[in-house]
Amino acid sequence: MYQNYITGQTALTLNLDFTIPSNHLANTISWFVDSIPEDVLLGDTSKTGRPAYHPAMMLKILLFAYSRRVFSGRKIELMLEENLPMIVLAEHQKISYHTINNFRSSNRANELVKKCFIYFTNLLEDEGLINEGAIFIDGTKIEADANRYTFVWRKAVEKYHEKLKGQAVELYDELIAKEVVKAMAKEKVQTSEGLAELAQETEAEIEKLTEEIEQEPKVIPGGSPRKVKRRGLKKLLRKLKKDYVPRMKKYEEDKEIFAGRNSYSKTDHDATFMHMKEDHMKNGQLKPGYNIQAATTDQYVVDYALYPNPTDFRTLEPFLKQMTTLDKFDKIVADAGYGSEYNYSLLEKEYSDKEYFIPYTMYEKEQKKKYKKDPTKLANWYYDEKEDYYLDYQGVKFSFKCQSQRKDRSTGSTDQVRNFKIYEADETQATSELEQLAKTASGWQRQVRYNPNWQRLKEKAKEVLQSPEGRHIYSMRKYDVEPIFGHLKNVFGMRRTHLRGKKKVETDVGIAFMMMNLSKYWNRRWSKDHTFLLKKLMREKKRSKPQI
């Protein structure tokens, strides 16, 4: 027996039930967005023109679409026609993909998404979901929506820019010799504006020569010298207009786009070429991408930011400074990628009210027995504090020689200076064999460097990490912050950004993180309510059983 199936039959179906279950994710999204104050959602709006769609509604449909791994504007538009939760969130309004993409790419959406994390952090604080007052920081790299082979390298631009400047000076000297240019500084010629001015003066000289040539007789024995000069100037003018000026402008624009970076992509100027974990060719290929920094507590993302540099230790300072909810946390936890003398000093100076649990690069290696028994390490040498000298494992004496300073350029700051104490092997040792061992292969006295401040900071970090509280707090990092990147890339399928430009990508990633927060919050809350109902039913069943 089969059910009746008749196509083309006229039927009148009246369905007035457009509700969704109370425990649906869409309701949680709607409840959270509606909890944001109206003035924050609306901001400054225009008083003229056609009224725009409400930002709360646009944010709701984007969050729900991202939860269903739908990132295309056209597919979101289709969901608004076919998906019941989307229809309910949009209140049956038809929104074109142009409107959806324009809102997602706007500065207003970027500001709104960033503020959502502030209100979500307040929600976590109110419900006691902040994990022991600790904030866990980590980063990952995500590929940009850009062509992998449209790279521009700073070294190449600087090389050819300098070469072009030299060619411009040679052309300037040639025009001086031909008395075309009379007064212009050579420094000005090395810019696009100077070359454009040079082209104007050359063009004016050509016009002047043309007027003089028209007044000459038709036949001149030996040819007209003015025509020869004009022919040469036309050749130089063509070189200026077609080659030198456009290239000089391009190199100057490239230097502005670099903004301290070593590369950028032509299809997304804010993307920087960096190594990715997803290296399918196994050749260390550089791809355009962004470094995403995220701060979590109890596996909820409370803040995030995007940076162009691939290394994490240079992002800690700007990331902490832009974090508006940092006052809600008293512990900062991060991995060894953030452990450096600059970052430790920064945390001591500007965040003295907070504890930090951040190991340095060699922390794990220094705990091993092999390192502790390695006689070549300076930490394992004998040190006489009173006389201020070292004895290596061979017995060579190293006495203090002088203080040394070195600028720490790895942080990107020219103000950071590292202070070292230099110890040099004495020329006179206990035996002649030791005197030979005190010299290098080239005959110089051996030297070792010691950084007292860095050693003090390392000892402090080691003491904190090896304490019972430190071991407990740092052990939570692996299952608090690291899983969010796995969920972002593998569960929700965001292995590549969907927009171009730092602001737009920041909005894109922010919507994804907020969707993950709400999805996790909804899942935990619903599961708790579900468990509570099951326990209640079990208790009622036990009470209803007849007593034997």
KOLMAR-223296 format. One line per 8 residues: number of its first residue (from 0); their letters; for each residue x, z, y of C-alpha. Coordinates in steps of 0.05 Angstrom, whole numbers. Example, Ala and Ser with C-alpha at 12.3 -4.5 7.8 and 13.67 -1.06 7.14 Angstrom:
2
0	as	246:156:-90 ~ 273:143:-21
This chain:
548
0	myqnyitg	0:0:0 ~ 24:-18:69 ~ 4:0:138 ~ -37:-50:178 ~ 7:-96:220 ~ -32:-148:260 ~ 4:-183:318 ~ -34:-210:378
8	qtaltlnl	-91:-161:371 ~ -122:-139:436 ~ -117:-64:444 ~ -125:-17:502 ~ -75:40:499 ~ -80:95:549 ~ -20:142:549 ~ -17:192:607
16	dftipsnh	36:237:576 ~ 102:222:611 ~ 133:290:599 ~ 196:307:561 ~ 209:369:519 ~ 226:432:558 ~ 292:440:521 ~ 315:369:537
24	lantiswf	383:357:572 ~ 347:319:628 ~ 311:382:648 ~ 376:421:652 ~ 407:366:696 ~ 346:366:741 ~ 345:442:746 ~ 419:445:765
32	vdsipedv	416:390:818 ~ 353:421:848 ~ 389:488:853 ~ 437:457:904 ~ 412:470:976 ~ 375:413:1009 ~ 421:409:1069 ~ 482:401:1023
40	llgdtskt	448:345:985 ~ 424:307:1046 ~ 481:317:1095 ~ 479:274:1157 ~ 428:219:1147 ~ 413:158:1190 ~ 351:162:1234 ~ 338:87:1233
48	grpayhpa	330:33:1180 ~ 296:36:1112 ~ 297:106:1081 ~ 348:112:1026 ~ 335:141:957 ~ 343:216:953 ~ 415:236:934 ~ 388:287:884
56	mmlkillf	351:233:846 ~ 411:186:846 ~ 457:242:822 ~ 408:261:766 ~ 403:190:738 ~ 479:181:740 ~ 491:246:704 ~ 441:230:650
64	aysrrvfs	466:159:642 ~ 538:184:633 ~ 513:234:580 ~ 489:173:540 ~ 556:137:550 ~ 524:86:597 ~ 570:70:655 ~ 549:0:676
72	grkielml	503:-6:737 ~ 462:-61:703 ~ 452:-19:640 ~ 432:42:682 ~ 380:-3:716 ~ 355:-23:647 ~ 350:50:626 ~ 305:63:686
80	eenlpmiv	255:15:654 ~ 261:34:581 ~ 286:106:575 ~ 232:160:584 ~ 278:216:611 ~ 307:168:661 ~ 237:146:683 ~ 218:219:693
88	laehqkis	282:235:732 ~ 272:174:777 ~ 197:188:784 ~ 179:117:760 ~ 219:84:815 ~ 255:18:801 ~ 326:21:828 ~ 371:-40:828
96	yhtinnfr	442:-38:801 ~ 467:-56:871 ~ 438:9:898 ~ 466:49:840 ~ 536:21:847 ~ 535:28:923 ~ 516:101:918 ~ 568:115:864
104	ssnranel	622:82:907 ~ 604:117:972 ~ 641:173:1006 ~ 576:213:1006 ~ 574:212:930 ~ 646:235:927 ~ 632:294:973 ~ 569:312:935
112	vkkcfiyf	603:311:866 ~ 660:355:891 ~ 610:405:918 ~ 572:406:852 ~ 633:440:820 ~ 629:496:872 ~ 557:511:855 ~ 570:505:781
120	tnlledeg	627:555:787 ~ 580:603:823 ~ 531:594:765 ~ 585:612:715 ~ 604:673:755 ~ 531:696:759 ~ 522:689:684 ~ 589:722:667
128	linegaif	619:659:635 ~ 687:662:671 ~ 737:673:614 ~ 771:739:630 ~ 782:718:702 ~ 831:664:680 ~ 836:592:702 ~ 869:543:655
136	idgtkiea	904:482:685 ~ 926:419:650 ~ 931:344:663 ~ 922:278:628 ~ 933:205:646 ~ 876:155:645 ~ 883:80:651 ~ 856:47:714
144	danrytfv	807:-10:715 ~ 862:-58:735 ~ 901:-116:706 ~ 962:-90:668 ~ 1007:-145:692 ~ 993:-146:767 ~ 1049:-96:783 ~ 1089:-90:847
152	wrkaveky	1154:-51:844 ~ 1183:-15:904 ~ 1256:-30:887 ~ 1241:-105:884 ~ 1203:-103:950 ~ 1259:-65:984 ~ 1312:-112:957 ~ 1277:-176:980
160	heklkgqa	1255:-144:1045 ~ 1327:-130:1064 ~ 1347:-200:1044 ~ 1292:-229:1088 ~ 1315:-186:1147 ~ 1384:-216:1141 ~ 1356:-287:1139 ~ 1313:-271:1201
168	velydeli	1375:-248:1239 ~ 1412:-313:1220 ~ 1353:-355:1244 ~ 1351:-314:1309 ~ 1425:-327:1321 ~ 1413:-401:1310 ~ 1357:-401:1362 ~ 1401:-363:1411
176	akevvkam	1455:-417:1402 ~ 1403:-471:1417 ~ 1381:-431:1479 ~ 1309:-424:1454 ~ 1308:-348:1456 ~ 1340:-312:1514 ~ 1322:-238:1509 ~ 1299:-204:1445
184	akekvqts	1329:-145:1407 ~ 1355:-160:1337 ~ 1316:-99:1310 ~ 1251:-131:1334 ~ 1267:-195:1298 ~ 1267:-157:1232 ~ 1192:-144:1237 ~ 1132:-190:1228
192	eglaelaq	1112:-181:1301 ~ 1181:-201:1324 ~ 1182:-263:1280 ~ 1112:-283:1305 ~ 1137:-276:1377 ~ 1198:-317:1357 ~ 1153:-371:1330 ~ 1113:-373:1395
200	eteaeiek	1175:-382:1437 ~ 1200:-437:1390 ~ 1133:-472:1395 ~ 1134:-468:1471 ~ 1204:-498:1471 ~ 1180:-555:1427 ~ 1122:-570:1474 ~ 1170:-570:1533
208	lteeieqe	1216:-619:1497 ~ 1156:-663:1480 ~ 1137:-669:1553 ~ 1209:-687:1572 ~ 1214:-738:1516 ~ 1151:-774:1541 ~ 1185:-785:1608 ~ 1248:-815:1576
216	pkvipggs	1258:-891:1570 ~ 1237:-921:1504 ~ 1307:-943:1486 ~ 1367:-896:1494 ~ 1436:-918:1469 ~ 1458:-871:1414 ~ 1389:-839:1408 ~ 1354:-784:1446
224	prkvkrrg	1388:-715:1441 ~ 1321:-682:1458 ~ 1289:-714:1397 ~ 1345:-689:1353 ~ 1337:-619:1381 ~ 1261:-622:1373 ~ 1268:-644:1301 ~ 1313:-585:1286
232	lkkllrkl	1266:-536:1321 ~ 1206:-563:1283 ~ 1242:-549:1218 ~ 1257:-477:1240 ~ 1185:-467:1264 ~ 1158:-490:1198 ~ 1204:-442:1162 ~ 1180:-385:1207
240	kkdyvprm	1106:-399:1201 ~ 1103:-418:1128 ~ 1155:-371:1098 ~ 1186:-316:1141 ~ 1125:-288:1178 ~ 1078:-285:1116 ~ 1131:-254:1072 ~ 1151:-203:1124
248	kkyeedke	1078:-183:1133 ~ 1070:-177:1057 ~ 1131:-133:1049 ~ 1109:-87:1106 ~ 1039:-81:1076 ~ 1070:-66:1008 ~ 1111:-9:1037 ~ 1048:21:1068
256	ifagrnsy	1011:16:1002 ~ 1068:49:963 ~ 1062:114:1004 ~ 1121:145:968 ~ 1104:115:900 ~ 1149:69:859 ~ 1095:19:840 ~ 1022:-2:850
264	sktdhdat	973:-51:819 ~ 949:-112:858 ~ 878:-103:831 ~ 875:-28:846 ~ 924:-8:900 ~ 916:66:887 ~ 936:60:814 ~ 1008:74:794
272	fmhmkedh	1044:47:733 ~ 1061:102:684 ~ 1070:115:610 ~ 1007:127:570 ~ 997:162:503 ~ 957:102:479 ~ 1017:57:468 ~ 991:7:416
280	mkngqlkp	1051:-40:422 ~ 1100:19:412 ~ 1145:-9:467 ~ 1136:42:522 ~ 1094:-5:564 ~ 1076:20:633 ~ 1002:15:651 ~ 965:26:717
288	gyniqaat	932:94:716 ~ 918:161:748 ~ 941:231:732 ~ 878:275:725 ~ 888:349:737 ~ 832:395:713 ~ 820:470:717 ~ 775:502:665
296	tdqyvvdy	747:569:644 ~ 710:580:579 ~ 716:504:568 ~ 678:489:633 ~ 712:446:686 ~ 711:484:752 ~ 754:435:792 ~ 793:371:785
304	alypnptd	836:323:826 ~ 872:256:818 ~ 946:244:833 ~ 991:182:831 ~ 1052:216:801 ~ 1057:220:725 ~ 1092:288:722 ~ 1051:352:723
312	frtlepfl	1098:400:758 ~ 1092:362:824 ~ 1016:369:823 ~ 1009:445:818 ~ 1019:459:892 ~ 970:407:920 ~ 920:422:865 ~ 918:497:879
320	kqmttldk	913:485:954 ~ 852:440:948 ~ 816:488:900 ~ 759:521:939 ~ 739:569:883 ~ 808:597:868 ~ 789:665:896 ~ 743:676:837
328	fdkivada	803:678:789 ~ 861:727:784 ~ 901:693:729 ~ 932:623:729 ~ 950:594:661 ~ 986:528:649 ~ 1035:497:599 ~ 1110:487:605
336	gygseyny	1101:422:644 ~ 1087:464:706 ~ 1144:514:697 ~ 1197:502:750 ~ 1235:543:801 ~ 1195:511:858 ~ 1128:527:826 ~ 1147:598:807
344	sllekeys	1172:611:878 ~ 1108:581:906 ~ 1064:626:863 ~ 1104:688:882 ~ 1101:672:956 ~ 1031:644:968 ~ 992:671:908 ~ 1022:741:901
352	dkeyfipy	952:770:886 ~ 947:730:822 ~ 983:734:755 ~ 1011:670:727 ~ 1024:654:653 ~ 1067:592:655 ~ 1127:582:609 ~ 1187:541:631
360	tmyekeqk	1212:480:594 ~ 1264:515:550 ~ 1221:577:536 ~ 1202:560:464 ~ 1272:536:448 ~ 1304:599:475 ~ 1263:643:429 ~ 1293:611:366
368	kkykkdpt	1350:643:328 ~ 1392:580:332 ~ 1393:582:408 ~ 1407:656:411 ~ 1467:648:365 ~ 1494:585:399 ~ 1562:606:429 ~ 1565:547:476
376	klanwyyd	1505:571:518 ~ 1521:608:582 ~ 1467:659:567 ~ 1506:681:504 ~ 1573:690:540 ~ 1602:757:558 ~ 1591:775:631 ~ 1627:829:671
384	ekedyyld	1580:849:727 ~ 1631:891:764 ~ 1687:839:766 ~ 1637:780:767 ~ 1668:736:713 ~ 1648:703:647 ~ 1684:698:580 ~ 1664:640:536
392	yqgvkfsf	1664:643:460 ~ 1737:619:458 ~ 1760:673:506 ~ 1769:629:568 ~ 1757:669:632 ~ 1713:639:686 ~ 1718:674:754 ~ 1670:665:813
400	kcqsqrkd	1693:610:859 ~ 1640:594:912 ~ 1567:586:928 ~ 1534:517:926 ~ 1468:488:949 ~ 1430:428:923 ~ 1366:396:949 ~ 1312:394:896
408	rstgstdq	1286:322:904 ~ 1245:325:840 ~ 1189:362:876 ~ 1182:308:929 ~ 1200:358:983 ~ 1265:352:1022 ~ 1261:425:1045 ~ 1269:456:976
416	vrnfkiye	1341:480:966 ~ 1369:510:902 ~ 1427:560:907 ~ 1481:561:854 ~ 1541:605:839 ~ 1600:565:814 ~ 1648:596:764 ~ 1714:561:750
424	adetqats	1763:573:693 ~ 1825:610:716 ~ 1889:570:715 ~ 1926:630:687 ~ 1896:654:621 ~ 1919:704:569 ~ 1954:651:527 ~ 1978:580:535
432	eleqlakt	1925:556:486 ~ 1870:585:529 ~ 1901:551:590 ~ 1893:484:553 ~ 1822:501:534 ~ 1807:518:607 ~ 1818:445:626 ~ 1773:384:618
440	asgwqrqv	1795:321:582 ~ 1815:291:650 ~ 1857:352:668 ~ 1811:389:717 ~ 1792:462:711 ~ 1725:472:675 ~ 1666:497:716 ~ 1598:526:701
448	rynpnwqr	1538:534:748 ~ 1491:593:750 ~ 1427:598:790 ~ 1410:672:801 ~ 1340:660:830 ~ 1320:613:773 ~ 1346:662:722 ~ 1306:719:754
456	lkekakev	1243:678:754 ~ 1253:658:681 ~ 1262:730:660 ~ 1199:749:697 ~ 1159:693:664 ~ 1188:712:596 ~ 1169:785:605 ~ 1097:767:624
464	lqspegrh	1088:717:567 ~ 1116:764:514 ~ 1071:822:534 ~ 1008:833:491 ~ 963:810:549 ~ 1007:750:562 ~ 1005:727:489 ~ 930:736:487
472	iysmrkyd	916:699:552 ~ 965:642:539 ~ 939:632:468 ~ 870:615:497 ~ 898:555:535 ~ 900:509:475 ~ 826:516:460 ~ 802:523:532
480	vepifghl	831:466:573 ~ 859:416:523 ~ 793:400:486 ~ 760:374:550 ~ 806:314:553 ~ 792:299:480 ~ 717:302:494 ~ 725:259:556
488	knvfgmrr	763:203:520 ~ 738:206:448 ~ 668:236:449 ~ 643:206:515 ~ 686:144:510 ~ 719:146:578 ~ 788:119:561 ~ 790:76:624
496	thlrgkkk	760:85:693 ~ 700:44:713 ~ 714:38:788 ~ 773:19:831 ~ 804:59:887 ~ 823:133:886 ~ 759:159:920 ~ 714:118:874
504	vetdvgia	753:137:811 ~ 750:210:833 ~ 674:204:837 ~ 671:170:769 ~ 713:223:735 ~ 676:279:771 ~ 608:255:746 ~ 637:252:675
512	fmmmnlsk	665:323:680 ~ 600:351:710 ~ 560:316:656 ~ 605:349:604 ~ 594:417:637 ~ 519:410:638 ~ 517:383:568 ~ 558:442:542
520	ywnrrwsk	517:492:584 ~ 452:462:557 ~ 477:461:486 ~ 500:534:487 ~ 439:559:523 ~ 390:522:477 ~ 427:543:414 ~ 425:616:437
528	dhtfllkk	350:611:451 ~ 340:576:384 ~ 378:631:347 ~ 338:684:383 ~ 273:652:362 ~ 296:646:289 ~ 316:720:287 ~ 248:738:318
536	lmrekkrs	211:698:265 ~ 251:730:209 ~ 235:800:235 ~ 161:783:239 ~ 162:756:167 ~ 194:820:142 ~ 142:862:177 ~ 84:820:149
544	kpqi	108:828:76 ~ 63:876:37 ~ 95:942:18 ~ 102:951:-58
